[in-house]
Amino acid sequence: MYLQGRIEIEEKKYAAASKSFKKANSLYIGNLELFLWNIYANYLEIEFTLVSKDKKRYQEEIIPIIRNLEKAETLSKKQKHGEEIRLYILYFLGCFYFKIEDFFRAKEKLEECVRLKSKSPIKTYARELLRNIWNYRIRPPLWRWWLNSPLKRWLKIIGFFFLSLFISALLLLHPFICVWFPELQVNWTIYILLIALLILILTSPCIKHVKARDIEVELHSVEARDIEVELYSPPAFEPVLSPIIMEGKLKDIEK
């Protein structure tokens, strides 16, 4: 049944593939790999056979896939060697929650994925998507960006307090510098520019969608070329989880 389902996917018979994987699941109860292949067949059916292009309809069709993935995650917790598969399930959940624009749930699942102890390359993809969601979809207030970041939290907390204290010290102490150190020659232009630079670094997370119509960046690589960029604009992230990528991850699980 499993091989038949794989063949039917190649033949683009996604509904039939789903039935084949369901039969295989009934023979091998608790096999998470088969369960995930069934979910994949359902996803392909939605992506390629859904007649309506309505966004709301598409999201409604994705919700049952999310529910099945939630069940798979619960099963993975009970299995002796289910942690590695759970890593992929959490990544898939983050991607599908992203697709239905439930960004907070996507963030939650991706954070769980990143926290799991594993050297799997899937964590790199999870971090990339998590960074995209945090910076460009959730768009937290300035203090939350520094103090509640899902990635490198402690480093950002230390950086926030260091910058804040340094800026405060420079602002509060500048009237006394000449009194305390009369022999010191202070370049006040550089002093002001330093404060401005530190404030810019501190408030940089708030700078979004800064248009740079005529800015060109030369890439010095094997094939150098000029490209135009828009500063701080959201990276192109759709499709987050294409059928090709998802199938590749399922094959990684099998290995």
C-alpha positions as CSV (number, residue, x, y, z in Angstrom):
1,M,0.0,0.0,0.0
2,Y,2.9,2.4,0.8
3,L,4.6,1.8,-2.5
4,Q,1.3,2.1,-4.3
5,G,0.7,5.4,-2.6
6,R,4.1,6.7,-3.7
7,I,3.4,5.6,-7.3
8,E,0.0,7.3,-7.3
9,I,1.6,10.6,-6.1
10,E,4.0,10.4,-9.1
11,E,1.0,9.8,-11.3
12,K,-0.7,12.8,-9.7
13,K,-3.6,10.7,-8.3
14,Y,-3.6,12.4,-5.0
15,A,-7.0,11.2,-3.7
16,A,-6.1,7.6,-4.5
17,A,-2.7,8.1,-2.9
18,S,-4.3,9.3,0.3
19,K,-6.5,6.2,0.4
20,S,-3.5,3.9,-0.1
21,F,-1.6,5.5,2.7
22,K,-4.7,5.2,5.0
23,K,-4.8,1.5,4.3
24,A,-1.1,1.2,5.0
25,N,-1.7,3.1,8.3
26,S,-4.4,0.6,9.3
27,L,-1.9,-2.2,8.8
28,Y,1.0,-0.4,10.6
29,I,-0.7,1.5,13.4
30,G,1.4,4.2,14.9
31,N,3.8,4.5,12.0
32,L,4.4,8.2,11.8
33,E,6.1,8.1,8.4
34,L,3.0,6.7,6.8
35,F,0.9,9.2,8.6
36,L,3.0,12.0,7.3
37,W,2.9,10.7,3.7
38,N,-0.9,10.6,4.0
39,I,-0.9,14.2,5.1
40,Y,1.4,15.1,2.2
41,A,-1.0,13.4,-0.3
42,N,-3.9,15.5,1.2
43,Y,-1.8,18.7,0.9
44,L,-1.0,17.9,-2.8
45,E,-4.7,17.4,-3.5
46,I,-5.4,20.9,-2.1
47,E,-2.6,22.6,-3.9
48,F,-3.3,21.1,-7.3
49,T,-6.9,20.1,-7.5
50,L,-8.7,22.9,-5.6
51,V,-10.8,24.6,-8.2
52,S,-11.5,27.8,-6.2
53,K,-8.6,30.2,-5.8
54,D,-10.4,31.9,-3.0
55,K,-7.9,32.5,-0.1
56,K,-10.4,31.8,2.6
57,R,-11.4,28.5,1.0
58,Y,-7.7,27.5,0.7
59,Q,-7.1,28.2,4.4
60,E,-10.2,26.2,5.4
61,E,-8.8,23.2,3.4
62,I,-5.4,23.6,5.2
63,I,-6.9,23.4,8.7
64,P,-7.6,19.6,8.7
65,I,-4.0,19.1,7.7
66,I,-2.9,21.1,10.7
67,R,-5.2,19.1,12.9
68,N,-3.7,15.8,11.6
69,L,-0.2,17.2,12.2
70,E,-1.1,18.1,15.7
71,K,-2.2,14.5,16.2
72,A,1.1,13.3,14.7
73,E,3.0,15.5,17.1
74,T,1.2,14.0,20.1
75,L,2.0,10.5,18.8
76,S,5.7,11.4,18.4
77,K,6.0,12.4,22.0
78,K,4.9,8.9,23.1
79,Q,7.3,7.0,20.8
80,K,10.7,6.0,22.0
81,H,12.6,7.5,19.0
82,G,10.0,10.0,17.9
83,E,11.9,13.2,18.8
84,E,13.6,13.5,15.3
85,I,10.3,13.1,13.5
86,R,8.7,15.6,15.9
87,L,11.3,18.1,14.8
88,Y,10.0,17.9,11.2
89,I,6.4,17.8,12.3
90,L,6.9,21.1,14.3
91,Y,8.5,22.7,11.2
92,F,5.6,21.6,9.0
93,L,3.1,23.0,11.6
94,G,4.9,26.3,11.6
95,C,4.7,26.4,7.8
96,F,1.0,25.5,7.6
97,Y,0.1,28.0,10.4
98,F,2.0,30.6,8.4
99,K,-0.1,29.7,5.3
100,I,-3.3,30.4,7.2
101,E,-1.8,33.5,8.6
102,D,-1.9,32.4,12.3
103,F,1.5,33.9,12.9
104,F,1.5,33.5,16.7
105,R,0.9,29.8,16.5
106,A,3.4,29.5,13.8
107,K,6.0,31.2,16.0
108,E,5.1,28.9,18.9
109,K,5.7,25.7,16.9
110,L,8.9,27.0,15.3
111,E,10.3,28.0,18.7
112,E,9.6,24.4,19.9
113,C,11.4,23.1,16.8
114,V,14.4,25.3,17.3
115,R,14.6,24.4,21.0
116,L,14.8,20.6,20.4
117,K,18.3,19.1,20.8
118,S,19.2,18.0,17.3
119,K,21.7,18.9,14.6
120,S,19.2,18.4,11.8
121,P,19.5,21.0,9.0
122,I,15.7,21.5,9.3
123,K,16.4,23.8,12.2
124,T,18.1,26.2,9.9
125,Y,14.9,26.5,7.8
126,A,12.9,26.8,11.1
127,R,15.0,29.7,12.3
128,E,14.8,31.5,8.9
129,L,11.0,31.3,8.9
130,L,10.8,32.2,12.6
131,R,13.0,35.3,12.0
132,N,10.7,36.3,9.1
133,I,7.5,35.9,11.1
134,W,8.9,37.8,14.1
135,N,10.4,40.8,12.2
136,Y,7.9,41.2,9.3
137,R,4.5,39.6,10.3
138,I,4.2,40.0,14.1
139,R,6.3,43.2,14.1
140,P,6.6,43.5,17.9
141,P,7.1,46.9,19.7
142,L,10.6,48.0,20.2
143,W,11.0,46.8,23.7
144,R,9.5,43.4,22.9
145,W,11.8,43.0,19.9
146,W,14.8,43.3,22.2
147,L,13.5,41.6,25.3
148,N,11.3,38.8,24.0
149,S,13.0,37.8,20.8
150,P,12.5,34.1,19.9
151,L,16.1,33.9,18.6
152,K,19.3,34.9,20.5
153,R,17.1,36.3,23.3
154,W,19.8,36.7,25.9
155,L,22.2,38.3,23.5
156,K,19.6,40.9,22.5
157,I,18.6,41.5,26.2
158,I,22.3,42.2,27.0
159,G,22.7,44.4,23.9
160,F,19.5,46.3,24.8
161,F,20.6,47.1,28.3
162,F,24.2,47.9,27.3
163,L,23.0,50.3,24.5
164,S,20.4,51.9,26.8
165,L,22.9,52.5,29.7
166,F,25.6,53.8,27.3
167,I,23.3,56.2,25.6
168,S,21.9,57.4,29.0
169,A,25.5,57.9,30.3
170,L,26.5,59.9,27.3
171,L,23.4,62.1,27.5
172,L,23.6,62.7,31.3
173,L,27.3,63.1,31.7
174,H,28.2,65.3,28.8
175,P,27.8,68.6,30.8
176,F,30.3,67.4,33.4
177,I,33.0,66.2,31.0
178,C,34.7,69.6,30.6
179,V,34.4,70.3,34.3
180,W,35.9,66.9,35.4
181,F,38.5,66.7,32.6
182,P,39.4,70.3,31.6
183,E,42.5,69.1,29.8
184,L,40.5,66.7,27.6
185,Q,39.7,68.0,24.2
186,V,36.3,66.7,23.2
187,N,35.2,66.7,19.6
188,W,31.5,67.4,20.1
189,T,30.6,66.6,16.5
190,I,31.9,63.1,16.9
191,Y,30.3,62.9,20.4
192,I,26.8,63.8,19.0
193,L,27.3,61.5,16.0
194,L,28.1,58.6,18.3
195,I,25.0,59.2,20.4
196,A,22.9,59.4,17.2
197,L,24.4,56.2,15.9
198,L,23.7,54.3,19.1
199,I,20.1,55.6,19.1
200,L,19.8,54.5,15.5
201,I,21.0,51.0,16.4
202,L,18.6,50.8,19.4
203,T,15.6,51.9,17.3
204,S,16.6,50.0,14.1
205,P,13.9,47.2,14.6
206,C,11.3,49.9,14.2
207,I,12.6,50.9,10.7
208,K,10.3,49.0,8.3
209,H,9.7,49.2,4.6
210,V,12.3,51.9,4.0
211,K,12.1,52.4,0.3
212,A,15.4,52.5,-1.5
213,R,14.4,53.0,-5.1
214,D,17.8,53.8,-6.5
215,I,20.1,51.9,-4.2
216,E,22.2,49.4,-6.0
217,V,24.4,46.7,-4.3
218,E,27.2,45.0,-6.2
219,L,27.6,41.4,-5.3
220,H,31.2,40.3,-5.4
221,S,30.8,36.6,-5.9
222,V,31.5,34.1,-8.6
223,E,29.1,35.9,-10.9
224,A,29.1,39.6,-9.8
225,R,26.1,41.7,-10.8
226,D,24.2,44.8,-9.7
227,I,20.8,44.4,-8.0
228,E,18.3,46.8,-6.6
229,V,17.1,46.3,-3.0
230,E,14.4,47.6,-0.7
231,L,15.8,48.0,2.8
232,Y,14.0,46.1,5.6
233,S,11.2,44.9,3.3
234,P,9.9,41.4,4.1
235,P,11.9,38.7,2.2
236,A,9.9,36.7,-0.4
237,F,8.8,33.7,1.6
238,E,6.0,32.1,-0.4
239,P,5.8,29.3,-0.8
240,V,7.2,28.6,2.6
241,L,6.6,24.9,2.1
242,S,6.3,23.9,-1.5
243,P,5.3,20.3,-2.4
244,I,8.9,19.7,-3.6
245,I,10.4,20.9,-0.3
246,M,7.9,18.9,1.8
247,E,8.6,15.7,-0.2
248,G,12.3,16.2,0.3
249,K,11.8,16.5,4.1
250,L,9.7,13.3,4.2
251,K,12.5,11.5,2.4
252,D,15.0,12.9,5.0
253,I,12.8,11.4,7.7
254,E,13.0,8.0,6.0
255,K,16.8,8.2,5.9
